[in-house]
Amino acid sequence: MTDDGSTPPQQPARERDANAGGRKPGLLMGRPFGIPIYVTPSWLIIAVIITVLYEPVVERTLHLGAVSYLVAFAFAVLLYASVLIHELAHSVVARMYGLPVRRITLYMLGGVSEIEREAPTPGREFWIAFSGPLLSLVLAGLGFIGYLFVNPLTIAGVLIWQLWVANLVVGVFNLLPGLPLDGGRLVRAAVWKLTRRPGAGTVVAAWGGRLLAAAVVLLPLAYAWSLGVTPSLFAVLWGVLLGSFMWMGAGSALRAARIRERIPRLRARSLAHPAVAVPGDTSVAEADRRMGEAGARAVVIADSAGTPVSIVSDPAARAVPEHRRPWVPVTSVARAITAGAVVSADLDGEDLLDALRRHPVAEYLVVDTDGSVFGVLRTADVNAAFAGV
């Protein structure tokens, strides 16, 4: 089982909003603590695999016949319940620190807590990451104690034994020092604390994750070689699957680190295009002329009182045929300025991104400290800044 409680990579505002409000990752199972819990179809695959592999163990121990499959399936469900509790620990601690949690998703290889913002300090990063393995180890300890008081040759005894062992494995495995595991986030927090550079922590922890991924792939082969036997096909395939997941997670963390380095450089004042204001009855051709005359790169439509009411869409204006531009009014290629589409020129970094996420549109009116029009900020330019274009 694996876990990734890390903050997902920062994305441009419109992309993140589309992901949040669009296709769901699976079946919604509930909202404990107000956090949506989804189970993907891939969970059924691993549930079947666990049931098939564990059934012979149950049958040898309890001799239940076909009922052994039900007990094995119950173990698969309880195992993922343990993973869910592990993820809830991450999410609840994150929310205690004021970080928004989008959802928890259980899938084939474990679970992921989608925490929308990065922890602001290495200390908080440490506790958010450590809370999951800590709770898994606590459950393992409680399960071990409970196992001492039950008959091991009963259904309860078999399930409790497997659960405390499984929680022990989940807790210890997730403490391995490499992203995307929780241990990698602990490494990241430590390097961040020492260097005061979260990006450096991510790079160290991500490369640790890549080394672990390679070790996971090679381990079944090395173990079989040490015994002088042929490697188990199942162990090799599982190692490749798990190692691939870890390698991709580490690579995602490295890409996210590069993106986060750009966030402080995102400034509304530098990304905004100078704008010229025109009346609503101005033609597209005339607006183009005034924009060029003023050295502007955007057009804002103002009412009779001089108040901006809409922004001319640059793609829509360019789509007007040349011979019709003198006759088409700018109002026909403009979008109304809503309350959330007005941002301050002084916004930058995460504050700017938060403002754009709350109200995703194609263009924003950027106003100066005195309320005057500074320019127009286009989402495409923010996306380009993220991409390093």
C-alpha atoms as a printed R data frame, in Angstrom:
    type eleno elety resid chain resno       x       y       z
1   ATOM     1    CA   MET     A     1   0.000   0.000   0.000
2   ATOM     2    CA   THR     A     2   1.220   3.492  -0.727
3   ATOM     3    CA   ASP     A     3   0.256   6.935   0.325
4   ATOM     4    CA   ASP     A     4   0.812  10.432  -0.995
5   ATOM     5    CA   GLY     A     5  -0.423  13.156   1.292
6   ATOM     6    CA   SER     A     6   1.607  15.795  -0.466
7   ATOM     7    CA   THR     A     7   0.308  19.039  -1.831
8   ATOM     8    CA   PRO     A     8  -0.515  18.640  -5.495
9   ATOM     9    CA   PRO     A     9   1.463  20.766  -7.939
10  ATOM    10    CA   GLN     A    10   0.225  24.325  -8.270
11  ATOM    11    CA   GLN     A    11  -1.667  24.809 -11.515
12  ATOM    12    CA   PRO     A    12  -2.962  27.841 -13.357
13  ATOM    13    CA   ALA     A    13  -6.195  29.112 -11.871
14  ATOM    14    CA   ARG     A    14  -8.558  28.066 -14.653
15  ATOM    15    CA   GLU     A    15  -6.980  24.609 -14.889
16  ATOM    16    CA   ARG     A    16  -7.314  23.972 -11.158
17  ATOM    17    CA   ASP     A    17 -10.880  25.179 -11.091
18  ATOM    18    CA   ALA     A    18 -11.805  22.971 -14.016
19  ATOM    19    CA   ASN     A    19 -10.248  19.976 -12.316
20  ATOM    20    CA   ALA     A    20 -12.048  20.712  -9.071
21  ATOM    21    CA   GLY     A    21 -15.451  21.209 -10.582
22  ATOM    22    CA   GLY     A    22 -15.329  18.821 -13.509
23  ATOM    23    CA   ARG     A    23 -14.942  15.060 -13.725
24  ATOM    24    CA   LYS     A    24 -15.083  13.306 -10.358
25  ATOM    25    CA   PRO     A    25 -12.330  10.784  -9.553
26  ATOM    26    CA   GLY     A    26 -14.717   8.002  -8.529
27  ATOM    27    CA   LEU     A    27 -17.673   7.133  -6.324
28  ATOM    28    CA   LEU     A    28 -18.380   9.577  -3.497
29  ATOM    29    CA   MET     A    29 -18.535   7.543  -0.270
30  ATOM    30    CA   GLY     A    30 -19.112  10.292   2.289
31  ATOM    31    CA   ARG     A    31 -17.837  13.535   3.794
32  ATOM    32    CA   PRO     A    32 -16.259  12.917   7.223
33  ATOM    33    CA   PHE     A    33 -15.134  16.223   8.740
34  ATOM    34    CA   GLY     A    34 -16.580  17.819   5.603
35  ATOM    35    CA   ILE     A    35 -13.902  16.190   3.398
36  ATOM    36    CA   PRO     A    36 -15.245  14.347   0.311
37  ATOM    37    CA   ILE     A    37 -14.069  10.722   0.123
38  ATOM    38    CA   TYR     A    38 -13.904   9.105  -3.325
39  ATOM    39    CA   VAL     A    39 -13.167   5.512  -4.278
40  ATOM    40    CA   THR     A    40 -11.926   4.909  -7.823
41  ATOM    41    CA   PRO     A    41 -12.875   1.844  -9.897
42  ATOM    42    CA   SER     A    42  -9.268   0.654  -9.654
43  ATOM    43    CA   TRP     A    43  -9.920  -0.153  -5.990
44  ATOM    44    CA   LEU     A    44 -12.131  -3.037  -7.108
45  ATOM    45    CA   ILE     A    45  -9.158  -4.522  -8.946
46  ATOM    46    CA   ILE     A    46  -6.940  -4.572  -5.885
47  ATOM    47    CA   ALA     A    47  -9.857  -5.748  -3.719
48  ATOM    48    CA   VAL     A    48 -10.289  -8.774  -5.999
49  ATOM    49    CA   ILE     A    49  -6.523  -9.444  -5.973
50  ATOM    50    CA   ILE     A    50  -6.390  -9.259  -2.158
51  ATOM    51    CA   THR     A    51  -9.440 -11.505  -1.866
52  ATOM    52    CA   VAL     A    52  -8.001 -14.164  -4.198
53  ATOM    53    CA   LEU     A    53  -4.536 -14.115  -2.604
54  ATOM    54    CA   TYR     A    54  -5.763 -14.041   0.997
55  ATOM    55    CA   GLU     A    55  -8.552 -16.634   0.678
56  ATOM    56    CA   PRO     A    56  -6.193 -19.670   0.823
57  ATOM    57    CA   VAL     A    57  -4.700 -18.298   4.075
58  ATOM    58    CA   VAL     A    58  -8.163 -17.952   5.597
59  ATOM    59    CA   GLU     A    59  -9.199 -21.400   4.404
60  ATOM    60    CA   ARG     A    60  -6.072 -23.093   5.797
61  ATOM    61    CA   THR     A    61  -6.625 -21.423   9.145
62  ATOM    62    CA   LEU     A    62 -10.420 -21.565   9.564
63  ATOM    63    CA   HIS     A    63 -11.686 -24.172   7.055
64  ATOM    64    CA   LEU     A    64 -14.760 -22.115   6.142
65  ATOM    65    CA   GLY     A    65 -15.211 -23.233   2.557
66  ATOM    66    CA   ALA     A    66 -16.741 -20.575   0.302
67  ATOM    67    CA   VAL     A    67 -17.163 -18.250   3.299
68  ATOM    68    CA   SER     A    68 -13.385 -17.833   3.233
69  ATOM    69    CA   TYR     A    69 -13.823 -15.536   0.231
70  ATOM    70    CA   LEU     A    70 -16.160 -13.286   2.227
71  ATOM    71    CA   VAL     A    71 -13.646 -13.080   5.060
72  ATOM    72    CA   ALA     A    72 -10.841 -12.298   2.603
73  ATOM    73    CA   PHE     A    73 -12.959  -9.574   0.989
74  ATOM    74    CA   ALA     A    74 -13.767  -8.172   4.446
75  ATOM    75    CA   PHE     A    75 -10.027  -7.887   5.026
76  ATOM    76    CA   ALA     A    76  -9.647  -5.915   1.763
77  ATOM    77    CA   VAL     A    77 -12.366  -3.498   2.908
78  ATOM    78    CA   LEU     A    78 -10.892  -3.110   6.399
79  ATOM    79    CA   LEU     A    79  -7.418  -2.589   4.935
80  ATOM    80    CA   TYR     A    80  -8.649   0.339   2.868
81  ATOM    81    CA   ALA     A    81 -10.545   1.646   5.872
82  ATOM    82    CA   SER     A    82  -7.128   1.813   7.570
83  ATOM    83    CA   VAL     A    83  -5.728   3.679   4.554
84  ATOM    84    CA   LEU     A    84  -8.671   6.087   4.768
85  ATOM    85    CA   ILE     A    85  -7.975   6.760   8.452
86  ATOM    86    CA   HIS     A    86  -4.324   7.366   7.538
87  ATOM    87    CA   GLU     A    87  -5.366   9.931   4.917
88  ATOM    88    CA   LEU     A    88  -7.884  11.558   7.234
89  ATOM    89    CA   ALA     A    89  -5.050  12.164   9.696
90  ATOM    90    CA   HIS     A    90  -3.177  14.147   7.020
91  ATOM    91    CA   SER     A    91  -6.282  16.080   6.022
92  ATOM    92    CA   VAL     A    92  -7.542  16.908   9.504
93  ATOM    93    CA   VAL     A    93  -4.132  18.201  10.614
94  ATOM    94    CA   ALA     A    94  -3.864  20.241   7.401
95  ATOM    95    CA   ARG     A    95  -7.244  21.816   8.079
96  ATOM    96    CA   MET     A    96  -6.212  22.527  11.675
97  ATOM    97    CA   TYR     A    97  -3.445  24.649  10.133
98  ATOM    98    CA   GLY     A    98  -5.921  26.429   7.869
99  ATOM    99    CA   LEU     A    99  -4.999  24.609   4.654
100 ATOM   100    CA   PRO     A   100  -7.956  23.717   2.390
101 ATOM   101    CA   VAL     A   101  -8.431  20.033   1.561
102 ATOM   102    CA   ARG     A   102 -10.192  19.332  -1.721
103 ATOM   103    CA   ARG     A   103 -10.814  15.596  -1.229
104 ATOM   104    CA   ILE     A   104  -9.377  12.188  -0.366
105 ATOM   105    CA   THR     A   105  -9.209   9.564  -3.101
106 ATOM   106    CA   LEU     A   106  -8.712   5.837  -2.527
107 ATOM   107    CA   TYR     A   107  -7.329   4.000  -5.535
108 ATOM   108    CA   MET     A   108  -5.464   0.867  -6.508
109 ATOM   109    CA   LEU     A   109  -2.174   1.616  -4.737
110 ATOM   110    CA   GLY     A   110  -3.534   3.330  -1.642
111 ATOM   111    CA   GLY     A   111  -4.824   6.829  -1.096
112 ATOM   112    CA   VAL     A   112  -4.076  10.495  -1.655
113 ATOM   113    CA   SER     A   113  -5.095  13.596   0.281
114 ATOM   114    CA   GLU     A   114  -5.464  16.560  -2.052
115 ATOM   115    CA   ILE     A   115  -4.304  19.496   0.066
116 ATOM   116    CA   GLU     A   116  -4.678  22.608  -2.048
117 ATOM   117    CA   ARG     A   117  -1.936  24.749  -0.546
118 ATOM   118    CA   GLU     A   118   1.590  24.131   0.601
119 ATOM   119    CA   ALA     A   119   2.302  24.243   4.321
120 ATOM   120    CA   PRO     A   120   3.690  27.704   5.174
121 ATOM   121    CA   THR     A   121   6.424  26.436   7.525
122 ATOM   122    CA   PRO     A   122   8.630  23.314   7.734
123 ATOM   123    CA   GLY     A   123   7.192  22.561  11.177
124 ATOM   124    CA   ARG     A   124   3.650  22.364   9.840
125 ATOM   125    CA   GLU     A   125   4.862  20.365   6.856
126 ATOM   126    CA   PHE     A   126   6.408  17.894   9.300
127 ATOM   127    CA   TRP     A   127   3.264  17.393  11.379
128 ATOM   128    CA   ILE     A   128   0.944  17.103   8.378
129 ATOM   129    CA   ALA     A   129   3.220  14.425   6.894
130 ATOM   130    CA   PHE     A   130   3.957  12.592  10.167
131 ATOM   131    CA   SER     A   131   0.325  12.414  11.309
132 ATOM   132    CA   GLY     A   132  -0.545   9.670   8.793
133 ATOM   133    CA   PRO     A   133   2.218   7.160   9.634
134 ATOM   134    CA   LEU     A   134   1.847   7.995  13.330
135 ATOM   135    CA   LEU     A   135  -1.829   7.055  13.313
136 ATOM   136    CA   SER     A   136  -1.101   3.902  11.268
137 ATOM   137    CA   LEU     A   137   1.483   2.827  13.868
138 ATOM   138    CA   VAL     A   138  -0.946   3.601  16.686
139 ATOM   139    CA   LEU     A   139  -3.579   1.423  14.983
140 ATOM   140    CA   ALA     A   140  -0.975  -1.315  14.569
141 ATOM   141    CA   GLY     A   141  -0.194  -1.142  18.289
142 ATOM   142    CA   LEU     A   142  -3.861  -1.242  19.264
143 ATOM   143    CA   GLY     A   143  -4.439  -4.129  16.867
144 ATOM   144    CA   PHE     A   144  -1.530  -6.064  18.356
145 ATOM   145    CA   ILE     A   145  -2.901  -5.568  21.858
146 ATOM   146    CA   GLY     A   146  -6.357  -6.620  20.687
147 ATOM   147    CA   TYR     A   147  -4.905  -9.712  19.041
148 ATOM   148    CA   LEU     A   148  -3.544 -10.866  22.422
149 ATOM   149    CA   PHE     A   149  -7.101 -11.134  23.728
150 ATOM   150    CA   VAL     A   150  -8.754 -13.066  20.872
151 ATOM   151    CA   ASN     A   151  -8.586 -16.637  19.672
152 ATOM   152    CA   PRO     A   152  -6.277 -16.631  16.610
153 ATOM   153    CA   LEU     A   153  -8.306 -19.475  15.089
154 ATOM   154    CA   THR     A   154 -11.427 -17.358  14.683
155 ATOM   155    CA   ILE     A   155 -12.550 -14.909  12.007
156 ATOM   156    CA   ALA     A   156 -11.927 -11.981  14.381
157 ATOM   157    CA   GLY     A   157  -8.482 -13.325  15.247
158 ATOM   158    CA   VAL     A   158  -7.442 -13.702  11.595
159 ATOM   159    CA   LEU     A   159  -8.710 -10.247  10.600
160 ATOM   160    CA   ILE     A   160  -7.177  -8.470  13.604
161 ATOM   161    CA   TRP     A   161  -3.812 -10.138  13.011
162 ATOM   162    CA   GLN     A   162  -3.794  -9.092   9.354
163 ATOM   163    CA   LEU     A   163  -4.934  -5.561  10.171
164 ATOM   164    CA   TRP     A   164  -2.276  -4.839  12.775
165 ATOM   165    CA   VAL     A   165   0.410  -6.218  10.488
166 ATOM   166    CA   ALA     A   166  -0.962  -4.240   7.524
167 ATOM   167    CA   ASN     A   167  -1.044  -0.995   9.514
168 ATOM   168    CA   LEU     A   168   2.504  -1.650  10.680
169 ATOM   169    CA   VAL     A   169   3.621  -2.127   7.060
170 ATOM   170    CA   VAL     A   170   1.734   0.985   5.879
171 ATOM   171    CA   GLY     A   171   3.186   3.084   8.707
172 ATOM   172    CA   VAL     A   172   6.773   1.915   8.276
173 ATOM   173    CA   PHE     A   173   6.715   1.942   4.452
174 ATOM   174    CA   ASN     A   174   5.415   5.492   4.356
175 ATOM   175    CA   LEU     A   175   8.273   6.629   6.580
176 ATOM   176    CA   LEU     A   176  10.835   5.688   3.914
177 ATOM   177    CA   PRO     A   177  12.796   8.876   3.067
178 ATOM   178    CA   GLY     A   178  11.637   9.754  -0.422
179 ATOM   179    CA   LEU     A   179   8.763  11.514  -2.166
180 ATOM   180    CA   PRO     A   180   5.914  10.869  -2.766
181 ATOM   181    CA   LEU     A   181   5.911   8.977   0.549
182 ATOM   182    CA   ASP     A   182   5.359  10.730   3.856
183 ATOM   183    CA   GLY     A   183   8.961  10.071   4.826
184 ATOM   184    CA   GLY     A   184   9.977  12.128   1.820
185 ATOM   185    CA   ARG     A   185   7.929  15.018   3.123
186 ATOM   186    CA   LEU     A   186   9.696  14.669   6.476
187 ATOM   187    CA   VAL     A   187  13.033  14.880   4.633
188 ATOM   188    CA   ARG     A   188  11.730  17.906   2.744
189 ATOM   189    CA   ALA     A   189  10.708  19.581   6.013
190 ATOM   190    CA   ALA     A   190  14.138  18.911   7.538
191 ATOM   191    CA   VAL     A   191  16.070  20.282   4.533
192 ATOM   192    CA   TRP     A   192  13.680  23.232   4.340
193 ATOM   193    CA   LYS     A   193  14.341  23.969   8.022
194 ATOM   194    CA   LEU     A   194  18.123  23.764   7.561
195 ATOM   195    CA   THR     A   195  18.369  25.706   4.292
196 ATOM   196    CA   ARG     A   196  15.248  27.879   4.581
197 ATOM   197    CA   ARG     A   197  14.539  26.861   0.987
198 ATOM   198    CA   PRO     A   198  11.481  24.625   0.462
199 ATOM   199    CA   GLY     A   199  12.553  24.021  -3.128
200 ATOM   200    CA   ALA     A   200  15.859  22.531  -1.998
201 ATOM   201    CA   GLY     A   201  13.972  20.229   0.362
202 ATOM   202    CA   THR     A   202  11.753  19.042  -2.476
203 ATOM   203    CA   VAL     A   203  14.715  18.299  -4.753
204 ATOM   204    CA   VAL     A   204  16.526  16.252  -2.078
205 ATOM   205    CA   ALA     A   205  13.383  14.324  -1.107
206 ATOM   206    CA   ALA     A   206  12.369  13.721  -4.732
207 ATOM   207    CA   TRP     A   207  15.733  12.230  -5.654
208 ATOM   208    CA   GLY     A   208  15.495  10.107  -2.525
209 ATOM   209    CA   GLY     A   209  12.150   8.907  -3.874
210 ATOM   210    CA   ARG     A   210  13.698   8.003  -7.214
211 ATOM   211    CA   LEU     A   211  16.398   5.953  -5.489
212 ATOM   212    CA   LEU     A   212  13.718   4.173  -3.460
213 ATOM   213    CA   ALA     A   213  11.716   3.526  -6.643
214 ATOM   214    CA   ALA     A   214  14.714   1.845  -8.235
215 ATOM   215    CA   ALA     A   215  15.267  -0.226  -5.074
216 ATOM   216    CA   VAL     A   216  11.616  -1.348  -5.041
217 ATOM   217    CA   VAL     A   217  11.903  -2.565  -8.651
218 ATOM   218    CA   LEU     A   218  15.189  -4.391  -8.032
219 ATOM   219    CA   LEU     A   219  14.309  -5.876  -4.628
220 ATOM   220    CA   PRO     A   220  12.290  -8.915  -5.858
221 ATOM   221    CA   LEU     A   221  15.053  -9.746  -8.346
222 ATOM   222    CA   ALA     A   222  17.804  -9.387  -5.748
223 ATOM   223    CA   TYR     A   223  15.881 -11.454  -3.196
224 ATOM   224    CA   ALA     A   224  15.312 -14.294  -5.668
225 ATOM   225    CA   TRP     A   225  18.953 -14.152  -6.775
226 ATOM   226    CA   SER     A   226  20.133 -14.391  -3.163
227 ATOM   227    CA   LEU     A   227  18.065 -17.577  -2.731
228 ATOM   228    CA   GLY     A   228  19.091 -18.994  -6.087
229 ATOM   229    CA   VAL     A   229  15.495 -19.259  -7.292
230 ATOM   230    CA   THR     A   230  13.465 -17.833 -10.175
231 ATOM   231    CA   PRO     A   231  11.838 -14.484  -9.277
232 ATOM   232    CA   SER     A   232   8.087 -14.599  -8.712
233 ATOM   233    CA   LEU     A   233   6.290 -13.012 -11.665
234 ATOM   234    CA   PHE     A   234   3.737 -11.475  -9.296
235 ATOM   235    CA   ALA     A   235   6.456  -9.948  -7.092
236 ATOM   236    CA   VAL     A   236   8.295  -8.556 -10.122
237 ATOM   237    CA   LEU     A   237   5.134  -7.028 -11.613
238 ATOM   238    CA   TRP     A   238   4.104  -5.564  -8.264
239 ATOM   239    CA   GLY     A   239   7.590  -4.126  -7.762
240 ATOM   240    CA   VAL     A   240   7.541  -2.523 -11.211
241 ATOM   241    CA   LEU     A   241   4.057  -1.084 -10.619
242 ATOM   242    CA   LEU     A   242   4.940   0.296  -7.203
243 ATOM   243    CA   GLY     A   243   8.343   1.556  -8.334
244 ATOM   244    CA   SER     A   244   6.803   3.271 -11.354
245 ATOM   245    CA   PHE     A   245   4.280   5.012  -9.119
246 ATOM   246    CA   MET     A   246   7.042   6.234  -6.813
247 ATOM   247    CA   TRP     A   247   9.228   7.387  -9.730
248 ATOM   248    CA   MET     A   248   6.365   9.346 -11.292
249 ATOM   249    CA   GLY     A   249   5.436  10.837  -7.923
250 ATOM   250    CA   ALA     A   250   9.015  11.994  -7.378
251 ATOM   251    CA   GLY     A   251   9.111  13.482 -10.884
252 ATOM   252    CA   SER     A   252   5.826  15.281 -10.236
253 ATOM   253    CA   ALA     A   253   7.295  16.743  -7.051
254 ATOM   254    CA   LEU     A   254  10.323  18.061  -8.968
255 ATOM   255    CA   ARG     A   255   8.068  19.696 -11.558
256 ATOM   256    CA   ALA     A   256   5.953  21.180  -8.784
257 ATOM   257    CA   ALA     A   257   9.070  22.613  -7.145
258 ATOM   258    CA   ARG     A   258   9.990  24.390 -10.370
259 ATOM   259    CA   ILE     A   259   6.462  25.782 -10.629
260 ATOM   260    CA   ARG     A   260   6.451  26.963  -6.997
261 ATOM   261    CA   GLU     A   261   9.676  28.861  -7.631
262 ATOM   262    CA   ARG     A   262   7.768  30.924 -10.194
263 ATOM   263    CA   ILE     A   263   4.836  31.739  -7.918
264 ATOM   264    CA   PRO     A   264   6.509  34.625  -6.027
265 ATOM   265    CA   ARG     A   265   7.375  36.199  -9.402
266 ATOM   266    CA   LEU     A   266   3.710  36.336 -10.462
267 ATOM   267    CA   ARG     A   267   2.671  39.979 -10.115
268 ATOM   268    CA   ALA     A   268  -0.558  41.480 -11.405
269 ATOM   269    CA   ARG     A   269   1.228  44.766 -12.069
270 ATOM   270    CA   SER     A   270   3.840  43.188 -14.356
271 ATOM   271    CA   LEU     A   271   1.532  40.689 -16.083
272 ATOM   272    CA   ALA     A   272  -1.278  43.138 -16.848
273 ATOM   273    CA   HIS     A   273  -1.577  44.716 -20.308
274 ATOM   274    CA   PRO     A   274  -2.024  48.520 -20.488
275 ATOM   275    CA   ALA     A   275  -5.614  49.270 -21.490
276 ATOM   276    CA   VAL     A   276  -7.452  52.074 -23.227
277 ATOM   277    CA   ALA     A   277 -11.071  52.912 -22.349
278 ATOM   278    CA   VAL     A   278 -13.640  53.482 -25.102
279 ATOM   279    CA   PRO     A   279 -17.436  54.057 -25.201
280 ATOM   280    CA   GLY     A   280 -19.689  51.109 -26.002
281 ATOM   281    CA   ASP     A   281 -20.645  52.407 -29.456
282 ATOM   282    CA   THR     A   282 -17.014  52.431 -30.650
283 ATOM   283    CA   SER     A   283 -16.297  50.126 -33.567
284 ATOM   284    CA   VAL     A   284 -13.709  47.379 -33.414
285 ATOM   285    CA   ALA     A   285 -11.607  49.209 -36.020
286 ATOM   286    CA   GLU     A   286 -11.718  52.468 -34.070
287 ATOM   287    CA   ALA     A   287 -10.865  50.674 -30.824
288 ATOM   288    CA   ASP     A   288  -7.836  49.145 -32.560
289 ATOM   289    CA   ARG     A   289  -6.760  52.581 -33.737
290 ATOM   290    CA   ARG     A   290  -7.080  54.115 -30.251
291 ATOM   291    CA   MET     A   291  -5.274  51.156 -28.684
292 ATOM   292    CA   GLY     A   292  -2.347  51.582 -31.046
293 ATOM   293    CA   GLU     A   293  -2.315  55.359 -30.570
294 ATOM   294    CA   ALA     A   294  -2.164  54.972 -26.778
295 ATOM   295    CA   GLY     A   295   0.422  52.182 -26.907
296 ATOM   296    CA   ALA     A   296  -2.055  49.898 -25.132
297 ATOM   297    CA   ARG     A   297  -2.638  46.156 -25.577
298 ATOM   298    CA   ALA     A   298  -6.207  45.826 -24.275
299 ATOM   299    CA   VAL     A   299  -9.542  47.623 -24.577
300 ATOM   300    CA   VAL     A   300 -11.959  48.372 -21.741
301 ATOM   301    CA   ILE     A   301 -15.504  49.611 -22.393
302 ATOM   302    CA   ALA     A   302 -16.657  52.410 -20.090
303 ATOM   303    CA   ASP     A   303 -20.166  53.768 -19.512
304 ATOM   304    CA   SER     A   304 -21.168  57.429 -19.769
305 ATOM   305    CA   ALA     A   305 -19.784  58.063 -16.264
306 ATOM   306    CA   GLY     A   306 -16.403  56.610 -17.217
307 ATOM   307    CA   THR     A   307 -16.877  53.429 -15.145
308 ATOM   308    CA   PRO     A   308 -15.431  50.242 -16.760
309 ATOM   309    CA   VAL     A   309 -18.262  47.810 -17.505
310 ATOM   310    CA   SER     A   310 -16.731  45.221 -19.828
311 ATOM   311    CA   ILE     A   311 -13.475  44.000 -21.368
312 ATOM   312    CA   VAL     A   312 -13.042  43.386 -25.063
313 ATOM   313    CA   SER     A   313 -12.039  39.786 -25.728
314 ATOM   314    CA   ASP     A   314  -8.876  39.869 -27.797
315 ATOM   315    CA   PRO     A   315  -9.527  36.521 -29.574
316 ATOM   316    CA   ALA     A   316 -13.142  37.541 -30.354
317 ATOM   317    CA   ALA     A   317 -12.026  40.926 -31.725
318 ATOM   318    CA   ARG     A   318  -9.358  39.324 -33.927
319 ATOM   319    CA   ALA     A   319 -11.958  36.927 -35.313
320 ATOM   320    CA   VAL     A   320 -13.980  39.818 -36.809
321 ATOM   321    CA   PRO     A   321 -13.278  39.986 -40.594
322 ATOM   322    CA   GLU     A   322 -11.276  43.009 -41.678
323 ATOM   323    CA   HIS     A   323 -14.031  44.411 -43.928
324 ATOM   324    CA   ARG     A   324 -16.561  44.333 -41.073
325 ATOM   325    CA   ARG     A   325 -14.390  45.832 -38.321
326 ATOM   326    CA   PRO     A   326 -15.508  49.459 -38.979
327 ATOM   327    CA   TRP     A   327 -19.154  48.403 -38.510
328 ATOM   328    CA   VAL     A   328 -19.014  45.960 -35.583
329 ATOM   329    CA   PRO     A   329 -19.342  47.606 -32.112
330 ATOM   330    CA   VAL     A   330 -16.910  46.534 -29.418
331 ATOM   331    CA   THR     A   331 -19.833  45.556 -27.184
332 ATOM   332    CA   SER     A   332 -20.414  42.517 -29.414
333 ATOM   333    CA   VAL     A   333 -16.952  41.120 -28.659
334 ATOM   334    CA   ALA     A   334 -16.767  42.010 -24.941
335 ATOM   335    CA   ARG     A   335 -17.423  40.310 -21.622
336 ATOM   336    CA   ALA     A   336 -19.050  42.059 -18.679
337 ATOM   337    CA   ILE     A   337 -16.837  42.861 -15.698
338 ATOM   338    CA   THR     A   338 -18.239  41.076 -12.658
339 ATOM   339    CA   ALA     A   339 -17.257  41.804  -9.053
340 ATOM   340    CA   GLY     A   340 -14.804  38.879  -8.884
341 ATOM   341    CA   ALA     A   341 -13.144  39.881 -12.156
342 ATOM   342    CA   VAL     A   342 -11.565  42.979 -10.631
343 ATOM   343    CA   VAL     A   343  -8.158  42.520  -8.980
344 ATOM   344    CA   SER     A   344  -5.671  44.891  -7.409
345 ATOM   345    CA   ALA     A   345  -2.451  45.709  -9.233
346 ATOM   346    CA   ASP     A   346  -0.595  45.082  -5.953
347 ATOM   347    CA   LEU     A   347  -1.541  41.402  -5.767
348 ATOM   348    CA   ASP     A   348   1.251  38.898  -6.300
349 ATOM   349    CA   GLY     A   349   2.220  35.297  -5.637
350 ATOM   350    CA   GLU     A   350  -0.281  33.119  -3.784
351 ATOM   351    CA   ASP     A   351  -2.545  36.091  -3.083
352 ATOM   352    CA   LEU     A   352  -2.932  36.705  -6.800
353 ATOM   353    CA   LEU     A   353  -3.569  33.012  -7.484
354 ATOM   354    CA   ASP     A   354  -6.188  32.857  -4.738
355 ATOM   355    CA   ALA     A   355  -8.033  35.808  -6.271
356 ATOM   356    CA   LEU     A   356  -8.031  34.164  -9.698
357 ATOM   357    CA   ARG     A   357  -9.152  30.788  -8.330
358 ATOM   358    CA   ARG     A   358 -12.124  32.312  -6.569
359 ATOM   359    CA   HIS     A   359 -13.473  33.726  -9.836
360 ATOM   360    CA   PRO     A   360 -12.009  32.048 -12.951
361 ATOM   361    CA   VAL     A   361 -12.554  34.124 -16.117
362 ATOM   362    CA   ALA     A   362 -10.529  34.795 -19.264
363 ATOM   363    CA   GLU     A   363  -9.709  38.463 -18.475
364 ATOM   364    CA   TYR     A   364  -9.531  40.492 -15.280
365 ATOM   365    CA   LEU     A   365  -9.697  44.239 -14.820
366 ATOM   366    CA   VAL     A   366  -6.617  45.351 -12.870
367 ATOM   367    CA   VAL     A   367  -7.087  48.500 -10.810
368 ATOM   368    CA   ASP     A   368  -4.492  50.658  -9.078
369 ATOM   369    CA   THR     A   369  -4.516  51.648  -5.421
370 ATOM   370    CA   ASP     A   370  -6.613  54.745  -6.183
371 ATOM   371    CA   GLY     A   371  -9.240  52.691  -8.040
372 ATOM   372    CA   SER     A   372  -8.171  53.819 -11.505
373 ATOM   373    CA   VAL     A   373  -7.815  51.314 -14.349
374 ATOM   374    CA   PHE     A   374  -4.275  49.945 -14.532
375 ATOM   375    CA   GLY     A   375  -4.808  47.349 -17.257
376 ATOM   376    CA   VAL     A   376  -6.168  43.937 -18.181
377 ATOM   377    CA   LEU     A   377  -4.804  40.626 -16.906
378 ATOM   378    CA   ARG     A   378  -5.411  37.601 -19.117
379 ATOM   379    CA   THR     A   379  -5.499  34.083 -17.711
380 ATOM   380    CA   ALA     A   380  -3.494  32.891 -20.722
381 ATOM   381    CA   ASP     A   381  -0.617  35.105 -19.589
382 ATOM   382    CA   VAL     A   382  -0.751  33.646 -16.083
383 ATOM   383    CA   ASN     A   383  -0.651  30.151 -17.583
384 ATOM   384    CA   ALA     A   384   2.312  31.140 -19.737
385 ATOM   385    CA   ALA     A   385   4.123  32.478 -16.671
386 ATOM   386    CA   PHE     A   386   3.566  29.112 -14.950
387 ATOM   387    CA   ALA     A   387   4.947  27.305 -17.963
388 ATOM   388    CA   GLY     A   388   7.987  29.570 -18.019
389 ATOM   389    CA   VAL     A   389   7.156  30.859 -21.503
